[in-house]
């Protein structure tokens, strides 16, 4: 590594007239229900599918049926499935400066709608984004041919220059947005506080345990 760093419900009451006691059998709860599909009323378990809504660049939670039926729609894309840890990724200070990303933690994806590379980085308000300079990205890709296989709208290059050495990984896009949510939920004060450092370490440790070497 050639870079270095300097940072998601009814209480029922009832009465009955005197008589034999009523035996009330509550309905069985849905197994591991954590929410509702955003495209239909089906419940979701903890491990569920995600789609990217292209026009809003927003991750939505979906059930298995909707994922199967809507993945080919023009407005949605399924998120990727691979996690590749890039120990030998070339990212000099000069290459990083050319990307003009103001903090040392970001992910970069190709948008099929604009055919541009977009950088997103977490903040207290959520994801902040800007389009990358095409010449800067071309230079980075020339130094790292693995980027030629980056799947548009599905996965992203995640860079953490807050650690030493820096951490670089290709990850599914839903995992990248999970990082944004994690940072937002742990943010304290003006600068983010100590919780941010712990959240970032936790996130990358999780990716590392799932990754294959690239």
C-alpha contacts under 8 A as a table, 3 or more apart, distances in Angstrom:
res1	aa1	res2	aa2	distance
1	X	87	X	6.39
1	X	88	X	5.32
1	X	89	X	5.79
1	X	90	X	6.03
1	X	91	X	7.15
1	X	165	X	7.12
1	X	166	X	7.25
2	X	89	X	7.62
2	X	90	X	5.72
2	X	91	X	5.72
2	X	92	X	5.51
3	X	90	X	7.43
3	X	91	X	5.32
3	X	92	X	4.99
3	X	93	X	6.20
3	X	161	X	7.60
3	X	165	X	7.11
3	X	166	X	6.23
4	X	93	X	7.89
4	X	161	X	6.23
4	X	163	X	7.56
4	X	164	X	5.80
4	X	165	X	5.53
4	X	166	X	5.53
5	X	104	X	7.14
5	X	161	X	4.44
5	X	162	X	4.94
5	X	163	X	5.73
5	X	164	X	5.66
5	X	165	X	6.93
5	X	166	X	6.20
6	X	161	X	7.81
6	X	162	X	6.70
7	X	103	X	6.95
7	X	104	X	5.81
7	X	105	X	6.60
7	X	161	X	7.30
7	X	162	X	4.41
7	X	163	X	7.81
7	X	197	X	7.03
30	X	33	X	5.61
30	X	43	X	7.88
31	X	45	X	7.11
32	X	44	X	7.80
32	X	45	X	5.06
32	X	46	X	6.24
33	X	43	X	6.15
33	X	44	X	5.42
33	X	45	X	4.68
33	X	46	X	6.81
34	X	43	X	7.41
34	X	44	X	5.72
34	X	45	X	5.44
34	X	46	X	5.78
35	X	43	X	5.79
35	X	44	X	5.26
35	X	45	X	7.28
36	X	40	X	7.63
36	X	41	X	6.05
36	X	42	X	5.68
36	X	43	X	4.40
36	X	44	X	5.37
36	X	61	X	7.88
36	X	62	X	7.73
37	X	40	X	5.41
37	X	41	X	5.96
37	X	42	X	5.49
37	X	43	X	6.04
37	X	44	X	6.15
37	X	61	X	5.77
37	X	62	X	4.46
37	X	63	X	5.51
38	X	41	X	7.53
38	X	60	X	6.42
38	X	61	X	5.83
38	X	62	X	5.75
39	X	62	X	6.50
39	X	66	X	6.86
40	X	66	X	7.58
42	X	63	X	6.76
43	X	63	X	7.42
44	X	47	X	7.82
44	X	48	X	6.33
44	X	62	X	7.42
44	X	63	X	6.16
45	X	48	X	5.92
48	X	61	X	7.05
48	X	62	X	6.74
48	X	63	X	6.36
48	X	64	X	7.28
49	X	61	X	6.14
49	X	62	X	5.44
49	X	63	X	6.20
49	X	64	X	6.50
49	X	67	X	6.60
50	X	59	X	6.45
50	X	60	X	5.60
50	X	61	X	4.81
50	X	62	X	5.67
50	X	67	X	7.33
50	X	78	X	6.42
50	X	79	X	6.32
50	X	174	X	6.79
51	X	59	X	5.72
51	X	60	X	5.44
51	X	61	X	6.75
51	X	62	X	7.11
51	X	67	X	7.18
51	X	71	X	7.21
51	X	76	X	6.14
51	X	77	X	5.49
51	X	78	X	4.54
51	X	79	X	5.80
52	X	57	X	6.35
52	X	58	X	5.56
52	X	59	X	4.58
52	X	60	X	6.29
52	X	76	X	5.47
52	X	77	X	5.14
52	X	78	X	6.21
52	X	79	X	6.56
52	X	153	X	7.14
52	X	154	X	7.72
53	X	56	X	5.79
53	X	57	X	5.50
53	X	58	X	5.22
53	X	59	X	6.25
53	X	60	X	7.06
53	X	75	X	5.89
53	X	76	X	4.80
53	X	77	X	6.81
54	X	57	X	4.86
54	X	58	X	7.02
54	X	75	X	5.54
54	X	76	X	5.77
54	X	77	X	7.14
54	X	113	X	7.28
54	X	153	X	7.64
55	X	75	X	6.89
55	X	113	X	7.76
59	X	174	X	6.51
59	X	177	X	7.47
62	X	66	X	6.08
62	X	67	X	6.07
63	X	66	X	5.45
63	X	67	X	6.09
64	X	67	X	5.06
64	X	68	X	6.20
65	X	68	X	5.18
65	X	69	X	6.15
66	X	69	X	5.00
66	X	70	X	5.56
66	X	71	X	7.79
67	X	70	X	5.46
67	X	71	X	5.56
67	X	78	X	7.50
68	X	71	X	5.88
69	X	72	X	7.15
70	X	73	X	5.20
70	X	76	X	6.92
71	X	76	X	6.01
71	X	77	X	5.55
71	X	78	X	5.58
72	X	76	X	7.01
72	X	77	X	7.02
73	X	76	X	5.53
73	X	77	X	7.52
74	X	77	X	7.87
77	X	153	X	6.57
77	X	154	X	6.88
78	X	154	X	6.33
79	X	153	X	7.09
79	X	154	X	4.20
79	X	155	X	6.51
79	X	172	X	5.85
79	X	173	X	5.61
79	X	174	X	6.23
80	X	151	X	7.63
80	X	154	X	4.55
80	X	155	X	5.26
80	X	171	X	7.49
80	X	172	X	4.46
80	X	173	X	6.42
80	X	174	X	7.98
81	X	171	X	7.74
81	X	172	X	5.66
82	X	170	X	7.55
82	X	171	X	6.23
82	X	172	X	6.27
82	X	211	X	7.65
83	X	169	X	6.98
83	X	170	X	5.54
83	X	171	X	4.61
83	X	172	X	6.70
83	X	207	X	7.01
83	X	210	X	6.69
83	X	211	X	4.73
83	X	212	X	6.44
84	X	169	X	5.54
84	X	170	X	5.03
84	X	171	X	6.65
84	X	211	X	5.08
84	X	212	X	5.01
84	X	213	X	5.69
84	X	214	X	5.46
85	X	168	X	6.49
85	X	169	X	4.49
85	X	170	X	6.56
85	X	208	X	6.82
85	X	211	X	5.66
85	X	212	X	5.97
85	X	213	X	5.03
85	X	214	X	5.56
86	X	89	X	5.39
86	X	167	X	7.78
86	X	168	X	5.52
86	X	169	X	5.39
86	X	170	X	7.60
86	X	213	X	6.40
86	X	214	X	5.06
87	X	167	X	7.61
87	X	168	X	7.12
87	X	213	X	7.51
87	X	214	X	7.27
89	X	144	X	6.49
89	X	168	X	7.00
90	X	140	X	7.85
90	X	143	X	6.30
90	X	144	X	6.38
91	X	94	X	7.99
91	X	95	X	5.96
91	X	96	X	6.39
91	X	140	X	7.34
92	X	95	X	5.21
92	X	96	X	6.25
93	X	96	X	5.10
93	X	97	X	6.01
94	X	97	X	5.12
94	X	98	X	6.32
95	X	98	X	5.25
95	X	99	X	6.84
95	X	136	X	6.93
95	X	139	X	7.31
95	X	140	X	6.37
96	X	99	X	5.37
96	X	100	X	7.10
96	X	101	X	7.59
97	X	100	X	5.35
97	X	101	X	7.29
98	X	133	X	7.62
98	X	136	X	5.28
99	X	132	X	6.02
99	X	133	X	6.43
99	X	136	X	5.71
99	X	137	X	6.97
100	X	132	X	7.62
101	X	104	X	7.46
101	X	106	X	7.69
101	X	119	X	7.56
103	X	106	X	7.45
103	X	121	X	7.67
104	X	159	X	7.40
104	X	160	X	5.91
104	X	161	X	4.62
104	X	162	X	5.56
105	X	121	X	6.17
105	X	122	X	7.47
105	X	158	X	7.72
105	X	159	X	5.72
105	X	160	X	4.65
105	X	161	X	6.08
105	X	162	X	6.73
106	X	119	X	6.63
106	X	120	X	5.61
106	X	121	X	4.27
106	X	122	X	7.02
106	X	158	X	5.92
106	X	159	X	5.54
106	X	160	X	6.84
107	X	119	X	5.72
107	X	120	X	5.46
107	X	121	X	6.37
107	X	156	X	5.95
107	X	157	X	5.31
107	X	158	X	4.15
107	X	159	X	6.09
107	X	176	X	6.86
108	X	117	X	6.67
108	X	118	X	5.56
108	X	119	X	4.36
108	X	120	X	6.34
108	X	156	X	5.21
108	X	157	X	5.08
108	X	158	X	6.50
109	X	117	X	5.60
109	X	118	X	5.41
109	X	119	X	6.56
109	X	150	X	7.90
109	X	152	X	6.61
109	X	153	X	6.69
109	X	155	X	6.58
109	X	156	X	4.58
109	X	157	X	6.60
110	X	115	X	6.56
110	X	116	X	5.69
110	X	117	X	4.39
110	X	118	X	6.10
110	X	150	X	7.84
110	X	151	X	7.45
110	X	152	X	4.74
110	X	153	X	6.12
110	X	156	X	7.69
111	X	114	X	5.64
111	X	115	X	5.35
111	X	116	X	5.62
111	X	117	X	6.29
111	X	118	X	6.90
111	X	152	X	5.80
111	X	153	X	5.60
112	X	115	X	4.85
112	X	116	X	7.39
112	X	152	X	6.00
112	X	153	X	6.58
116	X	131	X	6.78
116	X	132	X	7.49
116	X	134	X	7.63
117	X	131	X	5.92
117	X	132	X	5.55
117	X	133	X	8.00
117	X	134	X	7.37
117	X	137	X	7.58
118	X	129	X	6.76
118	X	130	X	5.77
118	X	131	X	4.41
118	X	132	X	5.60
119	X	129	X	5.47
119	X	130	X	5.55
119	X	131	X	6.15
119	X	132	X	6.34
120	X	127	X	5.93
120	X	128	X	5.40
120	X	129	X	4.24
120	X	130	X	6.73
121	X	127	X	5.54
121	X	128	X	5.42
121	X	129	X	6.50
121	X	180	X	7.31
122	X	125	X	7.90
122	X	126	X	5.66
122	X	127	X	4.76
122	X	128	X	6.33
122	X	179	X	7.43
122	X	180	X	4.79
122	X	181	X	7.97
122	X	183	X	6.51
122	X	184	X	7.27
123	X	126	X	5.15
123	X	127	X	6.15
123	X	128	X	6.95
123	X	180	X	7.26
123	X	183	X	6.88
123	X	184	X	6.24
124	X	183	X	7.20
124	X	184	X	4.87
124	X	187	X	5.95
124	X	192	X	7.39
125	X	184	X	6.64
126	X	180	X	6.01
126	X	181	X	6.83
126	X	184	X	6.02
127	X	177	X	8.00
127	X	180	X	6.08
132	X	136	X	7.33
132	X	137	X	6.83
133	X	136	X	5.31
133	X	137	X	6.37
134	X	137	X	5.17
134	X	138	X	6.04
135	X	138	X	4.97
135	X	139	X	6.18
136	X	139	X	5.18
136	X	140	X	6.35
137	X	140	X	5.00
137	X	141	X	6.08
138	X	141	X	5.06
138	X	142	X	6.05
139	X	142	X	5.09
139	X	143	X	6.44
140	X	143	X	5.28
140	X	144	X	6.25
141	X	144	X	4.85
141	X	145	X	5.66
141	X	146	X	7.57
141	X	147	X	5.58
141	X	148	X	6.86
142	X	145	X	5.93
144	X	147	X	6.08
145	X	148	X	5.62
146	X	149	X	5.97
146	X	150	X	7.49
146	X	214	X	7.97
147	X	150	X	5.22
150	X	155	X	6.70
150	X	156	X	6.95
150	X	157	X	7.88
150	X	170	X	7.92
151	X	154	X	5.58
151	X	155	X	5.75
151	X	156	X	7.73
152	X	155	X	6.73
153	X	173	X	7.35
154	X	172	X	6.16
154	X	173	X	5.44
155	X	170	X	6.79
155	X	171	X	5.52
155	X	172	X	4.29
155	X	173	X	4.42
156	X	170	X	5.60
156	X	171	X	5.65
156	X	172	X	6.49
156	X	173	X	5.86
156	X	176	X	7.32
157	X	168	X	7.14
157	X	169	X	5.90
157	X	170	X	4.60
157	X	171	X	6.60
158	X	168	X	5.67
158	X	169	X	5.30
158	X	170	X	6.04
158	X	171	X	6.92
158	X	176	X	7.34
159	X	166	X	7.33
159	X	167	X	5.89
159	X	168	X	4.66
159	X	169	X	6.78
160	X	163	X	6.28
160	X	166	X	5.60
160	X	167	X	5.01
160	X	168	X	6.38
161	X	164	X	7.10
161	X	165	X	7.50
161	X	166	X	4.58
161	X	167	X	6.58
162	X	166	X	6.78
163	X	166	X	5.09
163	X	167	X	6.81
164	X	167	X	7.90
167	X	204	X	7.97
171	X	175	X	6.59
171	X	176	X	6.84
171	X	207	X	7.83
172	X	175	X	5.45
172	X	176	X	6.67
173	X	176	X	4.98
173	X	177	X	6.43
174	X	177	X	5.17
174	X	178	X	6.18
175	X	178	X	4.85
175	X	179	X	6.50
176	X	179	X	5.23
176	X	180	X	6.83
177	X	180	X	4.98
177	X	181	X	6.42
178	X	181	X	5.05
178	X	182	X	6.03
179	X	182	X	4.98
179	X	183	X	6.17
179	X	200	X	7.54
179	X	203	X	6.78
180	X	183	X	5.34
180	X	184	X	6.21
181	X	184	X	5.09
181	X	185	X	6.09
182	X	185	X	5.25
182	X	186	X	6.29
182	X	199	X	6.57
183	X	186	X	5.25
183	X	187	X	5.93
183	X	196	X	5.86
183	X	199	X	6.51
183	X	200	X	7.41
184	X	187	X	5.28
186	X	192	X	7.49
186	X	195	X	5.50
186	X	196	X	5.91
186	X	199	X	7.13
187	X	191	X	7.90
187	X	192	X	4.42
187	X	193	X	6.45
187	X	195	X	6.66
187	X	196	X	6.15
188	X	191	X	7.06
188	X	192	X	4.50
188	X	193	X	5.11
188	X	195	X	7.37
189	X	192	X	5.61
189	X	193	X	6.47
190	X	193	X	7.77
192	X	195	X	7.12
192	X	196	X	5.92
193	X	196	X	6.02
193	X	197	X	7.76
194	X	197	X	5.55
194	X	198	X	6.72
195	X	198	X	5.20
195	X	199	X	6.06
196	X	199	X	5.00
196	X	200	X	6.13
197	X	200	X	5.27
197	X	201	X	6.21
198	X	201	X	5.14
198	X	202	X	6.09
199	X	202	X	5.08
199	X	203	X	6.14
200	X	203	X	5.07
200	X	204	X	6.24
201	X	204	X	5.39
201	X	205	X	6.04
202	X	205	X	5.18
202	X	206	X	6.30
203	X	206	X	5.24
203	X	207	X	6.47
204	X	207	X	4.96
204	X	208	X	5.99
205	X	208	X	5.00
205	X	209	X	6.31
206	X	209	X	5.29
206	X	210	X	6.62
207	X	210	X	5.26
207	X	211	X	5.95
208	X	211	X	5.18
